[in-house]
């Protein structure tokens, strides 16, 4: 499956190989444009492409424009409209329009600036690329744009001239407990754009045979979480409903910046969990970060359905913000037997 989260790195690599490279970025959309603002396409002078700015309906035209812009050493602002008559052919319910900013690396977008952007991304530091397409002013910043960083939302500022491309660290999911639900959750998380990692000291559970090709830490959860690191682009899912395994990870997560914490277990199990952490001195607000029972109540029954409900709730919190808090003890049917 093609990745869409490493486009700046690919473009920088092509440029340094001497091929010449262009970054094309969706800066505005109207109607049912299939790719969100901030989506990128990397194009080399040889016509190689990685990424996407549409559902495939305008990529060919963008490649032609990008190669011409690379040869001319200039940026270009492209606009494409998809008529209602053509919409069905490209998988849209109705017409849409997109604007795409094309920037050759070196001649327009400085190599050093792109390298700094890539370095920040590698270090998991949120960074914003700010450009005025009219004046050509460009900069990188980690300050300001707090709402854009939190909502992972690129776009033009109110002045209509300043475009802010948000580059948040890639999403990660740390799963404590290599149980049957994890076997379904790991591939679902990966499809949703997360980099999943499993922690389970029980090697018979976290085995290569059960999770082929996956990253598995056979550490005690508190040690695994410490080595993994917890930040604002990390989701933590606890699937053992065993205090000896879940609680050490929770102790670190509740005072971290993780955007989502989900814990498997029934209403009764979660009430005991809350009581334990109250005794340990954690505040109501800290304990309130836990989504327990984990997952949206979709009537899930099988491990795969429970995994789907977890991924749906994690997505809801990511996209709608922390105000979508835990269910305050409401019990998902899928977890009545979870203990």
Secondary structure, 3 states (H helix, E strand, C coil): CCCCCCHHHHHHHHHHCCCCEEEEEEEEEEECCCCCCCCEEEEECCCCEEECCCCCCCHHHHHHHHHHHHHHCCCEEEEEEECHHHHHHHCCCCCEEEEEEEEEECCCECHHHHHHHHHHHHCCCCEEEEEECCCCCEEEECCCCHHHHHHCCCEECCCCCEEEEEECCCCEEEEECCCHHHHHHHHHHHHCCCEEEEECCCCCCCCCCCCCCCEEECCCHHHHHHHHCCCCCEEEEECCCCHHHHHHHHHHHCCCCCCEEEECCCHHHHHHHHHHHHHCCCCHHHHCCEECCCCCCCCCCCHHHHHHHHHHHHHHHHHHCCCCCCCCCCCCHHHCCCC
